[in-house]
């Protein structure tokens, strides 16, 4: 998965009106509420064939920067 694919996945999961980039977070994307976060986690898990569900740090990651950091550390992106 590339970063651009991740940005699109998050945008689709949130059904966000705004463009998603590395600076997007729950603080600046209105659709990124608790339900939106669950949608992001579910979409990530589907896109990674279940690998994302084993990454407990993702549950607290409410920014694209943090998600990218976690996924890079696990060599998913």
MOPAC internal coordinates of N, CA, C and O (Angstrom, degrees):
PM7 1SCF
backbone

  N    0.0000 0     0.00 0     0.00 0    0    0    0
  C    1.4460 1     0.00 0     0.00 0    1    0    0
  C    1.5363 1   108.00 1     0.00 0    2    1    0
  O    1.2310 1   121.22 1   -45.16 1    3    2    1
  N    1.3153 1   115.27 1   134.84 1    3    2    1
  C    1.4655 1   120.14 1   176.22 1    5    3    2
  C    1.5243 1   109.62 1   -93.23 1    6    5    3
  O    1.2310 1   120.60 1   -12.44 1    7    6    5
  N    1.3137 1   116.45 1   167.56 1    7    6    5
  C    1.4677 1   119.44 1   176.75 1    9    7    6
  C    1.5214 1   110.73 1   -62.62 1   10    9    7
  O    1.2310 1   120.18 1   139.11 1   11   10    9
  N    1.3354 1   117.26 1   -40.89 1   11   10    9
  C    1.4637 1   119.83 1   179.06 1   13   11   10
  C    1.5251 1   111.53 1   -61.87 1   14   13   11
  O    1.2310 1   120.63 1   141.31 1   15   14   13
  N    1.3271 1   116.40 1   -38.69 1   15   14   13
  C    1.4672 1   119.88 1   176.67 1   17   15   14
  C    1.5255 1   110.35 1   -65.84 1   18   17   15
  O    1.2310 1   120.51 1   142.00 1   19   18   17
  N    1.3211 1   116.63 1   -38.00 1   19   18   17
  C    1.4654 1   120.62 1   177.05 1   21   19   18
  C    1.5199 1   110.71 1   -63.96 1   22   21   19
  O    1.2310 1   120.31 1   136.19 1   23   22   21
  N    1.3296 1   117.02 1   -43.81 1   23   22   21
  C    1.4747 1   120.47 1   179.34 1   25   23   22
  C    1.5271 1   110.32 1   -59.39 1   26   25   23
  O    1.2310 1   120.58 1   136.58 1   27   26   25
  N    1.3212 1   116.50 1   -43.42 1   27   26   25
  C    1.4630 1   120.87 1   179.80 1   29   27   26
  C    1.5249 1   110.63 1   -66.80 1   30   29   27
  O    1.2310 1   120.26 1   139.27 1   31   30   29
  N    1.3245 1   117.11 1   -40.73 1   31   30   29
  C    1.4627 1   121.42 1   178.18 1   33   31   30
  C    1.5300 1   110.26 1   -59.37 1   34   33   31
  O    1.2310 1   120.34 1   134.83 1   35   34   33
  N    1.3222 1   116.96 1   -45.17 1   35   34   33
  C    1.4663 1   120.93 1  -179.62 1   37   35   34
  C    1.5267 1   110.39 1   -66.47 1   38   37   35
  O    1.2310 1   120.46 1   137.04 1   39   38   37
  N    1.3295 1   116.72 1   -42.96 1   39   38   37
  C    1.4652 1   120.69 1   178.45 1   41   39   38
  C    1.5270 1   110.32 1   -58.52 1   42   41   39
  O    1.2310 1   120.61 1   133.92 1   43   42   41
  N    1.3399 1   116.44 1   -46.08 1   43   42   41
  C    1.4663 1   120.95 1   179.85 1   45   43   42
  C    1.5297 1   111.54 1   -66.72 1   46   45   43
  O    1.2310 1   120.31 1   138.23 1   47   46   45
  N    1.3314 1   117.01 1   -41.77 1   47   46   45
  C    1.4650 1   120.72 1  -178.85 1   49   47   46
  C    1.5220 1   111.15 1   -63.18 1   50   49   47
  O    1.2310 1   120.84 1   143.35 1   51   50   49
  N    1.3261 1   115.99 1   -36.65 1   51   50   49
  C    1.4614 1   120.43 1  -179.30 1   53   51   50
  C    1.5208 1   112.21 1   -86.61 1   54   53   51
  O    1.2310 1   120.60 1   167.49 1   55   54   53
  N    1.3358 1   116.46 1   -12.51 1   55   54   53
  C    1.4575 1   121.12 1  -172.02 1   57   55   54
  C    1.5292 1   108.81 1    52.18 1   58   57   55
  O    1.2310 1   121.80 1  -134.81 1   59   58   57
  N    1.3369 1   114.16 1    45.19 1   59   58   57
  C    1.4648 1   121.83 1  -173.45 1   61   59   58
  C    1.5206 1   111.65 1   -79.98 1   62   61   59
  O    1.2310 1   121.45 1   -36.89 1   63   62   61
  N    1.3232 1   114.84 1   143.11 1   63   62   61
  C    1.4566 1   121.29 1   174.58 1   65   63   62
  C    1.5283 1   110.15 1   -79.54 1   66   65   63
  O    1.2310 1   120.53 1   146.82 1   67   66   65
  N    1.3201 1   116.59 1   -33.18 1   67   66   65
  C    1.4626 1   122.09 1  -177.84 1   69   67   66
  C    1.5154 1   110.92 1   -79.47 1   70   69   67
  O    1.2310 1   121.49 1   -24.68 1   71   70   69
  N    1.3233 1   114.75 1   155.32 1   71   70   69
  C    1.4642 1   120.54 1   173.38 1   73   71   70
  C    1.5326 1   107.96 1   -71.36 1   74   73   71
  O    1.2310 1   120.41 1   -39.69 1   75   74   73
  N    1.2976 1   116.81 1   140.31 1   75   74   73
  C    1.4616 1   121.84 1   178.15 1   77   75   74
  C    1.5226 1   108.25 1  -100.34 1   78   77   75
  O    1.2310 1   121.01 1   -51.58 1   79   78   77
  N    1.3266 1   115.67 1   128.42 1   79   78   77
  C    1.4607 1   121.17 1   175.76 1   81   79   78
  C    1.5216 1   108.19 1  -139.66 1   82   81   79
  O    1.2310 1   120.38 1    10.12 1   83   82   81
  N    1.3098 1   116.87 1  -169.88 1   83   82   81
  C    1.4657 1   121.58 1  -175.07 1   85   83   82
  C    1.5303 1   112.16 1   -62.77 1   86   85   83
  O    1.2310 1   119.90 1   157.82 1   87   86   85
  N    1.3367 1   117.81 1   -22.18 1   87   86   85
  C    1.4653 1   121.43 1  -178.06 1   89   87   86
  C    1.5274 1   113.53 1   -91.38 1   90   89   87
  O    1.2310 1   119.61 1   177.86 1   91   90   89
  N    1.3133 1   118.35 1    -2.14 1   91   90   89
  C    1.4643 1   121.42 1  -178.59 1   93   91   90
  C    1.5279 1   110.62 1   -71.18 1   94   93   91
  O    1.2310 1   121.66 1   -36.81 1   95   94   93
  N    1.3284 1   114.43 1   143.19 1   95   94   93
  C    1.4650 1   119.69 1   178.29 1   97   95   94
  C    1.5208 1   109.29 1  -158.36 1   98   97   95
  O    1.2310 1   121.33 1    -4.07 1   99   98   97
  N    1.3129 1   115.06 1   175.93 1   99   98   97
  C    1.4647 1   120.35 1   177.08 1  101   99   98
  C    1.5300 1   110.87 1   -63.15 1  102  101   99
  O    1.2310 1   120.68 1   158.41 1  103  102  101
  N    1.3155 1   116.31 1   -21.59 1  103  102  101
  C    1.4718 1   120.01 1  -179.92 1  105  103  102
  C    1.5192 1   113.39 1   -75.98 1  106  105  103
  O    1.2310 1   119.95 1   154.54 1  107  106  105
  N    1.3415 1   117.71 1   -25.46 1  107  106  105
  C    1.4594 1   118.35 1  -176.10 1  109  107  106
  C    1.5333 1   114.74 1  -124.90 1  110  109  107
  O    1.2310 1   119.96 1  -174.56 1  111  110  109
  N    1.3166 1   117.68 1     5.44 1  111  110  109
  C    1.4638 1   122.63 1   174.61 1  113  111  110
  C    1.5288 1   107.67 1  -119.07 1  114  113  111
  O    1.2310 1   120.10 1   -73.45 1  115  114  113
  N    1.3293 1   117.42 1   106.55 1  115  114  113
  C    1.4732 1   120.09 1  -175.07 1  117  115  114
  C    1.5267 1   114.36 1   -56.70 1  118  117  115
  O    1.2310 1   120.35 1   148.08 1  119  118  117
  N    1.3258 1   116.94 1   -31.92 1  119  118  117
  C    1.4693 1   120.20 1  -177.97 1  121  119  118
  C    1.5304 1   112.79 1   -74.29 1  122  121  119
  O    1.2310 1   120.32 1   168.99 1  123  122  121
  N    1.3394 1   117.00 1   -11.01 1  123  122  121
  C    1.4626 1   120.92 1  -177.08 1  125  123  122
  C    1.5268 1   109.63 1   -87.79 1  126  125  123
  O    1.2310 1   121.06 1  -109.34 1  127  126  125
  N    1.3165 1   115.57 1    70.66 1  127  126  125
  C    1.4605 1   121.90 1   174.84 1  129  127  126
  C    1.5273 1   107.30 1  -102.86 1  130  129  127
  O    1.2310 1   119.95 1    14.01 1  131  130  129
  N    1.3099 1   117.71 1  -165.99 1  131  130  129
  C    1.4694 1   119.52 1  -176.49 1  133  131  130
  C    1.5310 1   111.74 1   -62.72 1  134  133  131
  O    1.2310 1   120.19 1   138.59 1  135  134  133
  N    1.3166 1   117.23 1   -41.41 1  135  134  133
  C    1.4599 1   120.21 1   178.28 1  137  135  134
  C    1.5333 1   110.57 1   -68.14 1  138  137  135
  O    1.2310 1   120.74 1   140.50 1  139  138  137
  N    1.3186 1   116.19 1   -39.50 1  139  138  137
  C    1.4582 1   120.64 1   176.56 1  141  139  138
  C    1.5199 1   111.41 1   -61.71 1  142  141  139
  O    1.2310 1   120.89 1   140.65 1  143  142  141
  N    1.3168 1   115.91 1   -39.35 1  143  142  141
  C    1.4613 1   119.77 1   179.59 1  145  143  142
  C    1.5271 1   110.50 1   -64.26 1  146  145  143
  O    1.2310 1   120.22 1   139.32 1  147  146  145
  N    1.3117 1   117.19 1   -40.68 1  147  146  145
  C    1.4703 1   120.33 1   175.93 1  149  147  146
  C    1.5240 1   110.92 1   -62.02 1  150  149  147
  O    1.2310 1   120.38 1   142.35 1  151  150  149
  N    1.3147 1   116.87 1   -37.65 1  151  150  149
  C    1.4651 1   120.94 1   177.80 1  153  151  150
  C    1.5256 1   110.67 1   -64.51 1  154  153  151
  O    1.2310 1   120.57 1   139.36 1  155  154  153
  N    1.3256 1   116.52 1   -40.64 1  155  154  153
  C    1.4676 1   120.73 1   177.74 1  157  155  154
  C    1.5281 1   109.91 1   -63.17 1  158  157  155
  O    1.2310 1   120.37 1   132.98 1  159  158  157
  N    1.3267 1   116.91 1   -47.02 1  159  158  157
  C    1.4694 1   120.72 1  -179.58 1  161  159  158
  C    1.5277 1   111.50 1   -61.57 1  162  161  159
  O    1.2310 1   120.33 1   138.61 1  163  162  161
  N    1.3166 1   116.97 1   -41.39 1  163  162  161
  C    1.4660 1   121.46 1   179.10 1  165  163  162
  C    1.5264 1   110.62 1   -64.61 1  166  165  163
  O    1.2310 1   120.63 1   135.08 1  167  166  165
  N    1.3302 1   116.40 1   -44.92 1  167  166  165
  C    1.4626 1   120.51 1   179.50 1  169  167  166
  C    1.5242 1   111.09 1   -63.50 1  170  169  167
  O    1.2310 1   120.51 1   139.61 1  171  170  169
  N    1.3345 1   116.63 1   -40.39 1  171  170  169
  C    1.4670 1   120.69 1   177.50 1  173  171  170
  C    1.5249 1   110.89 1   -63.43 1  174  173  171
  O    1.2310 1   120.78 1   137.59 1  175  174  173
  N    1.3112 1   116.11 1   -42.41 1  175  174  173
  C    1.4579 1   119.97 1  -179.65 1  177  175  174
  C    1.5288 1   110.43 1   -64.16 1  178  177  175
  O    1.2310 1   120.55 1   137.34 1  179  178  177
  N    1.3313 1   116.56 1   -42.66 1  179  178  177
  C    1.4688 1   120.09 1   178.03 1  181  179  178
  C    1.5252 1   110.80 1   -63.02 1  182  181  179
  O    1.2310 1   120.27 1   136.97 1  183  182  181
  N    1.3258 1   117.09 1   -43.03 1  183  182  181
  C    1.4658 1   121.76 1  -176.55 1  185  183  182
  C    1.5241 1   112.99 1   -70.72 1  186  185  183
  O    1.2310 1   120.42 1   157.62 1  187  186  185
  N    1.3250 1   116.80 1   -22.38 1  187  186  185
  C    1.4659 1   120.55 1  -178.51 1  189  187  186
  C    1.5284 1   112.14 1  -107.24 1  190  189  187
  O    1.2310 1   120.66 1  -162.76 1  191  190  189
  N    1.3146 1   116.35 1    17.24 1  191  190  189
  C    1.4730 1   121.47 1   179.34 1  193  191  190
  C    1.5245 1   112.27 1    53.30 1  194  193  191
  O    1.2310 1   120.78 1  -139.08 1  195  194  193
  N    1.3234 1   116.12 1    40.92 1  195  194  193
  C    1.4572 1   121.26 1   175.12 1  197  195  194
  C    1.5135 1   115.64 1    90.29 1  198  197  195
  O    1.2310 1   119.75 1   174.30 1  199  198  197
  N    1.3231 1   118.09 1    -5.70 1  199  198  197
  C    1.4730 1   120.37 1  -178.84 1  201  199  198
  C    1.5257 1   112.02 1   -65.97 1  202  201  199
  O    1.2310 1   120.02 1   144.59 1  203  202  201
  N    1.3243 1   117.56 1   -35.41 1  203  202  201
  C    1.4661 1   120.98 1  -176.13 1  205  203  202
  C    1.5255 1   111.77 1   -65.23 1  206  205  203
  O    1.2310 1   119.82 1   148.92 1  207  206  205
  N    1.3176 1   117.94 1   -31.08 1  207  206  205
  C    1.4633 1   119.94 1  -177.66 1  209  207  206
  C    1.5167 1   112.46 1   -66.16 1  210  209  207
  O    1.2310 1   119.82 1   160.41 1  211  210  209
  N    1.3190 1   117.95 1   -19.59 1  211  210  209
  C    1.4606 1   120.37 1   179.19 1  213  211  210
  C    1.5284 1   112.70 1   -88.34 1  214  213  211
  O    1.2310 1   120.50 1   178.17 1  215  214  213
  N    1.3334 1   116.65 1    -1.83 1  215  214  213
  C    1.4655 1   121.29 1  -179.24 1  217  215  214
  C    1.5164 1   109.71 1   -99.30 1  218  217  215
  O    1.2310 1   120.66 1   -87.65 1  219  218  217
  N    1.3213 1   116.35 1    92.35 1  219  218  217
  C    1.4659 1   121.08 1  -174.29 1  221  219  218
  C    1.5233 1   112.46 1   -62.50 1  222  221  219
  O    1.2310 1   119.63 1   152.72 1  223  222  221
  N    1.3270 1   118.31 1   -27.28 1  223  222  221
  C    1.4660 1   120.85 1   179.72 1  225  223  222
  C    1.5203 1   112.33 1   -63.41 1  226  225  223
  O    1.2310 1   119.96 1   155.10 1  227  226  225
  N    1.3261 1   117.68 1   -24.90 1  227  226  225
  C    1.4623 1   120.20 1  -179.27 1  229  227  226
  C    1.5251 1   112.56 1   -63.65 1  230  229  227
  O    1.2310 1   120.10 1   151.22 1  231  230  229
  N    1.3111 1   117.41 1   -28.78 1  231  230  229
  C    1.4652 1   119.66 1  -177.68 1  233  231  230
  C    1.5211 1   111.99 1   -63.92 1  234  233  231
  O    1.2310 1   120.00 1   154.97 1  235  234  233
  N    1.3340 1   117.61 1   -25.03 1  235  234  233
  C    1.4632 1   121.56 1   179.28 1  237  235  234
  C    1.5237 1   112.74 1  -101.67 1  238  237  235
  O    1.2310 1   119.84 1   178.63 1  239  238  237
  N    1.3137 1   117.90 1    -1.37 1  239  238  237
  C    1.4650 1   121.97 1  -175.68 1  241  239  238
  C    1.5275 1   110.27 1   -84.49 1  242  241  239
  O    1.2310 1   120.84 1   -78.13 1  243  242  241
  N    1.3248 1   116.01 1   101.87 1  243  242  241
  C    1.4645 1   120.36 1  -178.02 1  245  243  242
  C    1.5211 1   111.77 1  -110.02 1  246  245  243
  O    1.2310 1   121.25 1  -149.23 1  247  246  245
  N    1.3296 1   115.22 1    30.77 1  247  246  245
  C    1.4653 1   120.32 1   173.79 1  249  247  246
  C    1.5216 1   108.54 1  -146.24 1  250  249  247
  O    1.2310 1   121.09 1   -28.21 1  251  250  249
  N    1.3069 1   115.52 1   151.79 1  251  250  249
  C    1.4602 1   119.66 1   178.46 1  253  251  250
  C    1.5284 1   109.55 1   -63.87 1  254  253  251
  O    1.2310 1   120.22 1   141.56 1  255  254  253
  N    1.3193 1   117.18 1   -38.44 1  255  254  253
  C    1.4638 1   120.74 1   179.14 1  257  255  254
  C    1.5237 1   111.01 1   -56.50 1  258  257  255
  O    1.2310 1   120.26 1   133.80 1  259  258  257
  N    1.3186 1   117.10 1   -46.20 1  259  258  257
  C    1.4708 1   121.33 1  -179.04 1  261  259  258
  C    1.5307 1   110.96 1   -67.53 1  262  261  259
  O    1.2310 1   120.27 1   138.86 1  263  262  261
  N    1.3274 1   117.09 1   -41.14 1  263  262  261
  C    1.4667 1   120.55 1   179.03 1  265  263  262
  C    1.5260 1   109.85 1   -62.52 1  266  265  263
  O    1.2310 1   120.54 1   134.91 1  267  266  265
  N    1.3270 1   116.58 1   -45.09 1  267  266  265
  C    1.4619 1   120.63 1   178.79 1  269  267  266
  C    1.5237 1   109.89 1   -59.98 1  270  269  267
  O    1.2310 1   120.37 1   135.39 1  271  270  269
  N    1.3128 1   116.90 1   -44.61 1  271  270  269
  C    1.4645 1   121.16 1  -179.64 1  273  271  270
  C    1.5284 1   111.61 1   -58.52 1  274  273  271
  O    1.2310 1   120.71 1   134.40 1  275  274  273
  N    1.3078 1   116.25 1   -45.60 1  275  274  273
  C    1.4672 1   121.45 1  -179.88 1  277  275  274
  C    1.5253 1   110.61 1   -65.08 1  278  277  275
  O    1.2310 1   120.41 1   133.75 1  279  278  277
  N    1.3244 1   116.81 1   -46.25 1  279  278  277
  C    1.4621 1   120.69 1  -178.02 1  281  279  278
  C    1.5340 1   111.79 1   -67.96 1  282  281  279
  O    1.2310 1   120.26 1   144.99 1  283  282  281
  N    1.3252 1   117.10 1   -35.01 1  283  282  281
  C    1.4637 1   120.05 1   176.03 1  285  283  282
  C    1.5264 1   111.00 1   -66.85 1  286  285  283
  O    1.2310 1   120.26 1   139.13 1  287  286  285
  N    1.3337 1   117.12 1   -40.87 1  287  286  285
  C    1.4643 1   121.01 1   179.51 1  289  287  286
  C    1.5315 1   110.96 1   -61.83 1  290  289  287
  O    1.2310 1   120.83 1   148.83 1  291  290  289
  N    1.3203 1   116.02 1   -31.17 1  291  290  289
  C    1.4697 1   120.77 1   179.83 1  293  291  290
  C    1.5298 1   112.09 1   -93.82 1  294  293  291
  O    1.2310 1   120.93 1  -174.42 1  295  294  293
  N    1.3462 1   115.83 1     5.58 1  295  294  293
  C    1.4624 1   123.36 1   179.59 1  297  295  294
  C    1.5281 1   112.71 1    57.19 1  298  297  295
  O    1.2310 1   121.20 1  -143.81 1  299  298  297
  N    1.3331 1   115.31 1    36.19 1  299  298  297
  C    1.4608 1   120.77 1   175.78 1  301  299  298
  C    1.5301 1   109.62 1   -88.65 1  302  301  299
  O    1.2310 1   121.02 1   149.33 1  303  302  301
  N    1.3216 1   115.66 1   -30.67 1  303  302  301
  C    1.4645 1   120.19 1   172.61 1  305  303  302
  C    1.5132 1   109.09 1  -127.14 1  306  305  303
  O    1.2310 1   120.10 1   180.00 1  307  306  305

